[in-house]
Amino acid sequence: MTNLNNMKRKFWMGILLVLVSWQIMAQGEYTLKNEFVETVDGMKLATDVYLPVETGRYPVILVRTPYFRGNFKKNAAAFAGQGYAVVVQDCRGKFDSDGEFYAFQNERTDGLKTVAWIREQPWCNDKIAGYGSSYNTCTQWAIADQLDVVLSEMGSASLYDLIYPQGLFSLATACNWGLIVDTKTVIPLPPETIAAKIQKSYRHLPLSVADDSTFKDNRFFNDWLRHEKDDRYWKAMNYRKTANATVLSIAGWYDIFLLAQLNDFIEIDRRTCNPGNRIIIGPWCHGPQAFKNEYGGGDKTGRRQALQERFLEKTMLGKDTEIPGAPFTDHKYNFFIMERNAYFGSDCWPPKEVSPQVFYLTDGGIKLEKPVEFAYRQYTYDPASPFPNIGGTFIGLDTGPGVQNKNSSRPDQWVFESDVLREPLVLLGAVNASLYVSSSAAHTDFMILVQDVSPNDTIINIQEGGKHVRLRPGKITRVDLESWPTGYQLNPGHRLRIVITSAWFPRYNRNMNTGEPISSARECRTATQTFYSGPAHPSKITLPVLTIP
């Protein structure tokens, strides 16, 4: 029982670390003012203003957060010492601000009112930059048409792509973050109790009452479940088409926002053609890593705080600061290649140095040659015992790279491995799969898991992806899957491993195989999944292979 309580306590502390993940800077001299900004409907938002000691007009850094404005004190003081006015505000319904918190919904109207208030102040020189990570990035995107600079660190302009990436419901994000953040301050329960409740909510059926059974009725959690498609509800919280600020986007290959963040940058950069825009994708995730790997340390991966400071110096203070600076390359796109432990720069996506290479999936192998004989393999997918994620694009504890060996003996998967590599294999982009399959279920899921097998047989996850599929039971159908993108080098002596399964839980909600809406589904049905290969069914994968001179 002691070990269980320690695990639960670690879980809760990991969530707190994610929610309050500020980089600490040295405290300098500043003046602090406590203000309230009134919204269009009369709510008063608690706002702290940090100013340099000398009276003047300064460029402004704006942080709007649901994680308590006081947590930003040391950062704000340091920025004030560098010549910025810093405005830190509790979002509506959080801590000392009036109103009811509803995730993402009020951030544009409240943010616009705050920007208008800032521009009226005698200490503002009319230049405003957004700042902050995760949700604090989302509050920036909501008003990005009114900002000069957006510092998008692990956050997105499109909330649908966070909650339903590739159409799959992000169960762990909705529960680990959504249920906890829906309080005025903090949940008045012991950490181990909260962790146990959250973990129980993953399996609660129907999901529409998982919030009630955990803490309380949560309006936005229920709405997320009801709106499975990218409909008007989500389009009202998509800010890709309105942003015109200069953007520094810092993403992580294992982060929950990766797919959304890359799509944000591609769309906004295409539309604005701003030569100052930059995106950095490093080996980062949304919480403590499951498998310890520093990828060469900060000198190799770069220090995100220092990068943002340099970007602000150039764009807001007008200094002749090198952007992005070592160890990054002087390109619009910077991709950290994990296990090579160096950045690769490009001015386009995908990079012109990436070429697709096709490999065929045979009876357990990954081969260049097309299969010449018919073969099939089967597994049973049981939603009551879903394939568990170990690490991955997960929020909480044990995120990112994780040792997958515990899952290697599960029967509910198809596994394919390459021969031992003689030369490095560098992947930069998404891994695609075209699979010939059939299922006993008309509605089910398929997942692709891309993994690295080391010479000592340790298996590390590289990336994953998946989709809902509708099939005619028993009919062989081609299903196309795509992983999220990655930047990863498989070294000589290693093997590429591809796993096809039907769940990655609780990262994603399990498919019940019934076709019912996820909010109301109660019944679990098993499904027999069959994979086919051969001349008439050339199941294959396409790898994004990067050639580095």
C-alpha positions as CSV (number, residue, x, y, z in Angstrom):
1,M,0.0,0.0,0.0
2,T,2.9,2.3,0.8
3,N,4.3,1.9,-2.8
4,L,0.9,2.5,-4.2
5,N,0.5,5.8,-2.3
6,N,4.0,6.9,-3.3
7,M,3.1,6.2,-7.0
8,K,-0.1,8.2,-6.6
9,R,1.8,11.1,-4.9
10,K,4.3,11.1,-7.7
11,F,1.5,11.2,-10.2
12,W,-0.1,14.2,-8.6
13,M,3.2,16.0,-8.2
14,G,3.9,15.3,-11.8
15,I,0.7,17.0,-12.8
16,L,1.5,20.0,-10.7
17,L,4.9,20.2,-12.3
18,V,3.2,20.3,-15.7
19,L,0.7,22.9,-14.7
20,V,3.2,25.2,-13.1
21,S,6.3,24.7,-15.3
22,W,7.9,28.2,-15.1
23,Q,11.6,28.6,-15.8
24,I,13.1,30.6,-12.8
25,M,15.3,33.6,-13.6
26,A,17.2,35.9,-11.2
27,Q,15.0,38.5,-9.5
28,G,15.9,42.1,-10.3
29,E,14.7,45.6,-9.3
30,Y,11.1,46.4,-10.2
31,T,7.9,48.1,-9.2
32,L,4.7,46.0,-8.6
33,K,1.2,47.3,-9.1
34,N,-1.9,45.2,-8.3
35,E,-4.8,46.0,-10.7
36,F,-8.2,44.7,-11.9
37,V,-9.1,44.7,-15.5
38,E,-12.8,44.8,-16.2
39,T,-14.2,42.6,-19.0
40,V,-17.0,43.5,-21.4
41,D,-19.6,41.7,-19.1
42,G,-18.3,43.3,-15.9
43,M,-16.0,40.6,-14.5
44,K,-12.9,41.9,-12.8
45,L,-9.6,40.1,-13.7
46,A,-6.8,40.1,-11.1
47,T,-3.7,41.6,-12.8
48,D,-0.2,42.2,-11.6
49,V,2.0,44.8,-13.4
50,Y,5.8,44.7,-13.0
51,L,7.6,47.8,-14.1
52,P,11.2,48.9,-14.3
53,V,12.1,51.2,-11.5
54,E,12.6,54.2,-13.8
55,T,9.5,55.8,-15.1
56,G,9.1,55.5,-18.8
57,R,7.3,53.8,-21.7
58,Y,8.3,50.1,-22.2
59,P,7.5,47.2,-24.5
60,V,5.0,44.9,-22.7
61,I,5.1,41.2,-22.0
62,L,1.7,39.8,-21.4
63,V,0.9,36.5,-19.6
64,R,-2.7,35.3,-19.1
65,T,-2.8,32.2,-17.0
66,P,-5.1,29.8,-15.2
67,Y,-2.2,28.6,-12.9
68,F,-2.1,31.6,-10.5
69,R,-0.3,34.8,-11.5
70,G,1.9,34.8,-8.4
71,N,3.8,31.8,-9.8
72,F,5.3,34.1,-12.4
73,K,6.8,36.6,-9.9
74,K,10.5,35.8,-10.3
75,N,10.3,35.7,-14.1
76,A,8.3,38.9,-14.3
77,A,10.8,40.7,-11.9
78,A,13.7,39.6,-14.1
79,F,12.0,40.8,-17.3
80,A,11.2,44.1,-15.6
81,G,14.9,44.4,-14.8
82,Q,15.7,43.9,-18.5
83,G,13.5,46.8,-19.6
84,Y,10.1,45.4,-20.1
85,A,6.7,46.1,-18.5
86,V,5.2,42.7,-17.5
87,V,1.5,42.1,-17.1
88,V,0.4,38.8,-15.5
89,Q,-3.3,38.1,-15.2
90,D,-5.4,35.3,-13.7
91,C,-7.8,34.0,-16.3
92,R,-11.6,34.4,-15.7
93,G,-12.8,32.2,-12.9
94,K,-9.3,31.4,-11.6
95,F,-7.9,32.5,-8.2
96,D,-8.6,36.2,-7.6
97,S,-10.4,36.8,-10.9
98,D,-14.3,37.0,-11.1
99,G,-16.5,34.7,-13.1
100,E,-16.5,31.0,-14.0
101,F,-13.6,29.2,-15.7
102,Y,-14.5,27.5,-19.0
103,A,-11.3,26.2,-20.7
104,F,-10.4,28.3,-23.8
105,Q,-13.8,29.8,-24.3
106,N,-13.4,33.4,-23.0
107,E,-9.8,33.9,-23.7
108,R,-10.3,36.1,-26.8
109,T,-12.9,38.5,-25.5
110,D,-11.1,38.8,-22.1
111,G,-7.7,39.0,-23.8
112,L,-8.8,41.8,-26.2
113,K,-10.1,43.8,-23.3
114,T,-6.8,43.4,-21.5
115,V,-4.8,44.5,-24.5
116,A,-7.0,47.6,-24.9
117,W,-6.4,48.4,-21.2
118,I,-2.6,47.9,-21.6
119,R,-2.5,50.3,-24.6
120,E,-4.1,53.0,-22.5
121,Q,-1.4,52.9,-19.7
122,P,1.3,55.5,-19.6
123,W,4.0,52.8,-19.2
124,C,3.2,51.1,-22.5
125,N,5.1,52.0,-25.7
126,D,2.4,50.1,-27.8
127,K,4.4,47.0,-28.4
128,I,3.0,43.9,-26.8
129,A,4.4,40.3,-26.8
130,G,2.6,37.2,-25.5
131,Y,4.5,34.9,-23.3
132,G,4.1,31.5,-21.5
133,S,3.8,27.8,-22.2
134,S,0.9,25.3,-22.6
135,Y,-2.4,27.0,-21.8
136,N,-0.6,30.3,-21.5
137,T,0.3,29.9,-25.2
138,C,-3.3,29.3,-26.1
139,T,-4.3,32.6,-24.5
140,Q,-1.7,34.3,-26.8
141,W,-3.1,32.7,-29.9
142,A,-6.6,33.9,-29.0
143,I,-5.5,37.5,-29.4
144,A,-2.6,37.0,-31.8
145,D,-4.0,39.5,-34.3
146,Q,-3.4,42.2,-31.6
147,L,0.1,41.1,-30.5
148,D,3.5,42.0,-32.0
149,V,5.1,38.7,-31.0
150,V,3.7,35.3,-30.0
151,L,6.0,33.0,-28.1
152,S,4.3,29.6,-28.6
153,E,5.9,27.1,-26.3
154,M,4.1,23.8,-26.2
155,G,0.7,25.3,-27.1
156,S,-1.6,25.7,-30.1
157,A,-3.9,28.0,-32.0
158,S,-6.3,25.1,-32.7
159,L,-7.9,23.4,-29.7
160,Y,-9.6,20.7,-31.7
161,D,-6.2,19.4,-32.7
162,L,-5.2,19.2,-29.0
163,I,-8.4,17.4,-27.9
164,Y,-9.0,15.3,-31.0
165,P,-5.7,14.8,-32.9
166,Q,-6.3,12.7,-35.9
167,G,-9.9,12.4,-34.7
168,L,-8.9,10.5,-31.6
169,F,-10.1,11.7,-28.2
170,S,-7.2,12.7,-25.9
171,L,-8.5,11.0,-22.8
172,A,-5.5,11.5,-20.6
173,T,-5.3,15.2,-21.5
174,A,-9.0,15.7,-20.8
175,C,-8.8,14.0,-17.4
176,N,-5.3,14.7,-16.2
177,W,-5.6,18.4,-17.1
178,G,-9.3,19.2,-17.7
179,L,-10.7,17.7,-14.5
180,I,-8.0,19.2,-12.3
181,V,-8.0,22.8,-13.7
182,D,-11.8,23.2,-13.4
183,T,-11.6,24.7,-9.9
184,K,-11.2,28.3,-8.6
185,T,-8.0,27.5,-6.8
186,V,-6.9,23.9,-6.0
187,I,-8.9,20.8,-5.3
188,P,-9.3,20.4,-1.5
189,L,-8.4,16.7,-1.4
190,P,-5.2,14.8,-0.6
191,P,-2.9,14.3,-3.6
192,E,-3.2,10.5,-3.5
193,T,-7.0,10.7,-3.5
194,I,-7.0,13.0,-6.5
195,A,-4.6,10.7,-8.4
196,A,-6.8,7.6,-7.6
197,K,-9.9,9.4,-8.8
198,I,-8.3,10.6,-12.0
199,Q,-7.0,7.1,-12.9
200,K,-10.4,5.7,-12.2
201,S,-12.1,8.2,-14.5
202,Y,-10.2,6.8,-17.5
203,R,-12.3,3.6,-17.4
204,H,-15.6,5.1,-16.3
205,L,-18.5,4.4,-18.6
206,P,-20.2,6.3,-20.0
207,L,-17.6,9.0,-20.2
208,S,-20.2,11.7,-19.9
209,V,-20.4,11.1,-16.2
210,A,-16.7,10.4,-15.6
211,D,-16.3,14.1,-14.4
212,D,-19.2,13.8,-12.0
213,S,-17.9,10.6,-10.5
214,T,-14.4,12.1,-10.1
215,F,-15.0,15.6,-8.8
216,K,-17.9,17.5,-10.1
217,D,-19.9,18.2,-13.3
218,N,-17.5,19.8,-15.7
219,R,-19.2,21.8,-18.5
220,F,-16.3,21.9,-20.9
221,F,-15.3,18.3,-20.4
222,N,-18.9,17.3,-21.3
223,D,-18.8,19.6,-24.4
224,W,-15.6,18.1,-25.6
225,L,-17.2,14.7,-25.5
226,R,-20.3,15.9,-27.4
227,H,-18.3,17.6,-30.1
228,E,-16.3,14.7,-31.7
229,K,-16.1,16.5,-35.1
230,D,-14.4,19.8,-35.9
231,D,-17.7,21.7,-35.9
232,R,-18.7,25.2,-35.1
233,Y,-17.9,24.7,-31.4
234,W,-14.2,24.1,-32.2
235,K,-13.9,26.5,-35.1
236,A,-14.8,29.3,-32.6
237,M,-11.6,28.5,-30.8
238,N,-9.4,28.1,-33.8
239,Y,-7.1,31.2,-34.3
240,R,-4.8,30.1,-37.1
241,K,-6.4,32.4,-39.6
242,T,-6.4,35.6,-37.5
243,A,-2.8,35.7,-36.3
244,N,-0.4,38.1,-37.9
245,A,2.3,38.5,-35.2
246,T,5.9,37.4,-35.5
247,V,6.0,33.8,-34.1
248,L,8.6,31.8,-32.3
249,S,7.2,28.3,-31.9
250,I,8.9,25.9,-29.6
251,A,7.6,22.4,-29.8
252,G,8.5,18.9,-28.6
253,W,8.7,15.7,-30.5
254,Y,6.9,13.9,-27.6
255,D,4.6,16.8,-26.7
256,I,0.8,16.7,-26.7
257,F,0.7,19.9,-28.8
258,L,3.2,18.7,-31.5
259,L,0.9,18.0,-34.3
260,A,-1.3,21.0,-33.7
261,Q,1.7,23.3,-33.3
262,L,3.4,22.2,-36.5
263,N,0.1,22.7,-38.4
264,D,-0.2,26.2,-36.7
265,F,3.2,27.3,-37.9
266,I,2.8,25.9,-41.5
267,E,-0.5,27.7,-41.9
268,I,0.5,31.0,-40.3
269,D,3.8,31.2,-42.0
270,R,2.3,30.4,-45.4
271,R,-0.3,33.2,-44.9
272,T,1.9,35.9,-43.4
273,C,5.3,35.1,-45.2
274,N,7.0,36.7,-42.2
275,P,10.8,36.2,-42.5
276,G,11.2,36.5,-38.8
277,N,9.0,33.4,-37.9
278,R,10.9,30.5,-36.4
279,I,10.0,27.0,-35.2
280,I,12.1,24.8,-33.0
281,I,11.2,21.1,-32.4
282,G,13.3,19.5,-29.7
283,P,13.3,16.3,-27.7
284,W,10.8,17.6,-25.2
285,C,7.5,16.4,-23.7
286,H,4.7,17.6,-21.4
287,G,6.0,16.3,-18.1
288,P,8.8,14.2,-16.7
289,Q,10.2,11.6,-19.1
290,A,9.5,7.9,-18.6
291,F,13.0,7.0,-19.8
292,K,15.9,9.2,-18.8
293,N,17.7,10.6,-21.8
294,E,19.1,14.1,-22.0
295,Y,20.1,13.8,-25.7
296,G,23.5,15.3,-25.0
297,G,22.3,17.9,-22.5
298,G,21.4,21.6,-22.9
299,D,24.4,22.4,-25.0
300,K,23.0,20.1,-27.7
301,T,19.3,20.6,-27.3
302,G,19.4,24.3,-26.6
303,R,17.9,26.2,-23.6
304,R,14.4,27.3,-24.3
305,Q,14.4,30.2,-21.9
306,A,17.5,31.7,-23.3
307,L,16.1,31.3,-26.8
308,Q,13.0,33.2,-25.9
309,E,14.9,36.0,-24.2
310,R,17.1,36.5,-27.4
311,F,13.9,36.5,-29.5
312,L,12.3,39.2,-27.3
313,E,15.5,41.3,-27.3
314,K,15.5,41.4,-31.1
315,T,11.8,41.8,-31.8
316,M,10.8,44.0,-28.8
317,L,13.9,45.8,-27.6
318,G,15.4,46.2,-31.1
319,K,18.8,44.8,-30.2
320,D,21.1,43.2,-32.8
321,T,20.7,39.7,-31.3
322,E,21.5,36.6,-33.2
323,I,18.4,34.5,-33.8
324,P,18.1,31.7,-33.1
325,G,21.8,31.3,-32.1
326,A,23.8,28.2,-31.2
327,P,23.1,25.2,-31.1
328,F,20.3,26.0,-33.5
329,T,20.8,26.6,-37.2
330,D,20.0,29.8,-39.0
331,H,16.8,28.4,-40.7
332,K,13.1,28.9,-40.4
333,Y,12.6,25.3,-39.3
334,N,15.0,23.7,-36.7
335,F,14.5,20.0,-36.1
336,F,16.5,18.2,-33.3
337,I,17.4,14.7,-34.5
338,M,17.2,12.5,-31.4
339,E,20.1,10.0,-30.9
340,R,22.1,12.0,-33.5
341,N,21.8,14.8,-30.9
342,A,22.1,17.7,-33.3
343,Y,19.8,20.2,-35.1
344,F,19.0,20.0,-38.8
345,G,17.8,23.2,-40.4
346,S,15.4,23.8,-43.3
347,D,13.5,26.6,-44.8
348,C,10.5,24.4,-45.7
349,W,8.4,21.5,-44.5
350,P,9.0,18.7,-45.3
351,P,12.7,19.4,-45.9
352,K,13.9,18.8,-49.5
353,E,16.5,16.4,-48.1
354,V,13.8,14.0,-47.0
355,S,12.8,11.2,-49.4
356,P,10.0,8.6,-48.9
357,Q,11.3,5.0,-48.9
358,V,8.8,2.1,-49.1
359,F,9.2,-1.1,-47.1
360,Y,6.8,-4.1,-47.1
361,L,5.4,-5.8,-44.1
362,T,5.7,-9.5,-44.3
363,D,5.2,-12.2,-41.7
364,G,6.9,-10.3,-38.9
365,G,9.5,-8.6,-41.1
366,I,10.1,-5.2,-42.7
367,K,11.6,-5.8,-46.2
368,L,12.4,-3.9,-49.4
369,E,11.1,-6.8,-51.5
370,K,7.4,-7.2,-52.2
371,P,6.0,-10.4,-50.5
372,V,5.4,-13.2,-53.0
373,E,3.2,-15.4,-50.8
374,F,-0.2,-14.8,-49.2
375,A,-0.1,-14.6,-45.4
376,Y,-2.4,-13.3,-42.6
377,R,-2.2,-12.7,-38.9
378,Q,-4.9,-12.1,-36.3
379,Y,-5.4,-10.7,-32.8
380,T,-8.4,-10.0,-30.6
381,Y,-8.9,-6.4,-29.4
382,D,-10.8,-6.2,-26.1
383,P,-11.7,-2.7,-25.0
384,A,-11.9,-4.0,-21.4
385,S,-8.1,-4.7,-21.6
386,P,-6.7,-2.0,-24.0
387,F,-3.1,-1.9,-25.1
388,P,-1.5,0.6,-22.6
389,N,0.7,3.5,-23.6
390,I,4.1,3.7,-22.0
391,G,5.2,7.2,-22.4
392,G,4.4,8.8,-25.8
393,T,2.7,12.2,-26.4
394,F,1.2,12.0,-23.0
395,I,0.6,14.6,-20.2
396,G,1.5,13.7,-16.6
397,L,4.2,11.5,-15.3
398,D,6.2,9.1,-17.5
399,T,5.9,10.9,-20.7
400,G,7.9,10.9,-23.9
401,P,10.4,8.1,-24.5
402,G,9.6,4.9,-22.4
403,V,10.8,1.3,-22.3
404,Q,8.2,-0.7,-24.2
405,N,9.3,-4.2,-23.2
406,K,6.4,-4.7,-20.8
407,N,4.1,-4.6,-23.8
408,S,6.2,-6.9,-26.1
409,S,4.4,-10.1,-25.0
410,R,0.9,-8.9,-25.3
411,P,-1.2,-10.9,-27.8
412,D,-3.2,-7.9,-29.1
413,Q,-0.7,-6.6,-31.6
414,W,1.1,-7.3,-34.9
415,V,4.9,-6.7,-34.7
416,F,7.2,-6.2,-37.6
417,E,11.0,-5.7,-37.3
418,S,13.7,-4.8,-39.7
419,D,17.0,-6.5,-40.1
420,V,19.8,-5.1,-37.9
421,L,20.9,-1.8,-39.4
422,R,24.4,-1.4,-40.7
423,E,24.2,2.3,-41.2
424,P,22.3,5.1,-39.4
425,L,18.6,5.5,-40.4
426,V,17.4,9.1,-39.9
427,L,13.6,9.7,-39.8
428,L,12.3,13.2,-40.2
429,G,8.5,13.4,-40.6
430,A,5.6,11.0,-40.3
431,V,5.7,7.2,-40.9
432,N,2.9,6.1,-43.1
433,A,1.3,2.7,-43.3
434,S,-1.0,1.2,-45.9
435,L,-2.4,-2.0,-44.4
436,Y,-4.8,-4.6,-45.8
437,V,-7.0,-5.6,-42.9
438,S,-10.4,-6.9,-42.0
439,S,-12.3,-6.8,-38.7
440,S,-15.3,-8.4,-37.1
441,A,-16.4,-4.9,-36.0
442,A,-17.8,-2.2,-38.2
443,H,-16.3,0.5,-36.1
444,T,-12.8,0.1,-34.6
445,D,-9.4,1.7,-34.2
446,F,-5.9,1.0,-35.5
447,M,-2.7,2.4,-34.1
448,I,0.8,2.5,-35.6
449,L,3.6,2.6,-33.0
450,V,7.1,3.3,-34.3
451,Q,9.9,1.9,-32.1
452,D,13.7,1.5,-31.8
453,V,15.1,-1.9,-30.7
454,S,18.7,-1.5,-29.3
455,P,21.3,-4.3,-29.5
456,N,20.5,-5.3,-25.9
457,D,16.8,-5.6,-26.9
458,T,15.6,-2.5,-25.0
459,I,12.6,-1.2,-27.0
460,I,12.0,2.6,-27.0
461,N,9.0,4.3,-28.5
462,I,9.8,6.8,-31.3
463,Q,6.3,8.0,-32.2
464,E,2.7,6.9,-32.6
465,G,-0.5,7.7,-34.5
466,G,-3.8,6.2,-35.4
467,K,-7.4,6.6,-36.6
468,H,-11.0,5.5,-36.3
469,V,-12.0,3.2,-39.2
470,R,-15.3,2.0,-40.5
471,L,-15.3,-1.3,-42.2
472,R,-17.6,-3.9,-43.6
473,P,-17.2,-6.8,-41.2
474,G,-15.1,-9.6,-42.8
475,K,-14.2,-7.6,-45.9
476,I,-10.6,-6.9,-46.7
477,T,-10.0,-3.2,-46.8
478,R,-6.9,-1.0,-47.2
479,V,-6.4,1.3,-44.2
480,D,-4.0,4.1,-44.3
481,L,-2.4,5.2,-41.0
482,E,0.1,8.0,-40.2
483,S,2.2,8.5,-37.1
484,W,2.9,11.9,-35.8
485,P,6.1,13.3,-37.2
486,T,9.5,12.7,-35.5
487,G,13.1,13.5,-35.8
488,Y,15.0,10.4,-34.8
489,Q,18.2,8.5,-35.8
490,L,18.3,4.7,-35.5
491,N,21.9,3.8,-35.1
492,P,23.9,0.9,-36.5
493,G,23.2,-2.3,-34.6
494,H,19.6,-1.3,-33.9
495,R,16.3,-2.4,-35.5
496,L,13.2,-0.5,-36.6
497,R,10.1,-2.0,-35.0
498,I,6.6,-1.3,-36.2
499,V,3.6,-2.3,-34.0
500,I,0.0,-2.3,-35.2
501,T,-2.6,-2.5,-32.4
502,S,-6.0,-1.1,-31.6
503,A,-5.5,1.1,-28.5
504,W,-2.9,3.4,-26.9
505,F,-4.6,3.9,-23.6
506,P,-5.2,6.2,-21.7
507,R,-3.4,8.5,-24.1
508,Y,-6.4,8.0,-26.3
509,N,-9.9,6.9,-25.4
510,R,-10.5,3.2,-26.2
511,N,-12.9,2.4,-29.1
512,M,-15.7,0.2,-27.8
513,N,-16.2,-1.3,-31.3
514,T,-19.9,-0.4,-31.2
515,G,-20.0,2.8,-33.2
516,E,-21.8,4.6,-30.3
517,P,-20.8,8.2,-29.5
518,I,-17.9,8.3,-27.0
519,S,-19.9,10.4,-24.5
520,S,-22.6,7.7,-24.1
521,A,-20.9,4.4,-25.0
522,R,-21.4,1.8,-22.3
523,E,-20.9,-1.6,-23.8
524,C,-17.5,-3.2,-24.7
525,R,-17.4,-5.6,-27.6
526,T,-14.3,-7.5,-28.7
527,A,-13.1,-7.4,-32.3
528,T,-11.1,-9.9,-34.3
529,Q,-8.5,-8.0,-36.3
530,T,-6.8,-9.6,-39.3
531,F,-3.8,-8.4,-41.2
532,Y,-3.0,-9.5,-44.8
533,S,0.1,-9.5,-46.9
534,G,1.1,-10.9,-50.3
535,P,1.0,-10.0,-54.0
536,A,-2.7,-9.0,-53.8
537,H,-2.4,-7.3,-50.4
538,P,1.0,-5.4,-50.4
539,S,0.8,-4.0,-46.8
540,K,3.6,-1.5,-46.5
541,I,5.1,1.4,-44.6
542,T,6.7,4.6,-46.0
543,L,9.6,6.1,-44.1
544,P,10.6,9.8,-44.2
545,V,14.3,9.2,-44.6
546,L,16.6,12.2,-44.2
547,T,19.9,12.3,-46.1
548,I,22.4,14.4,-44.2
549,P,25.5,15.4,-46.2
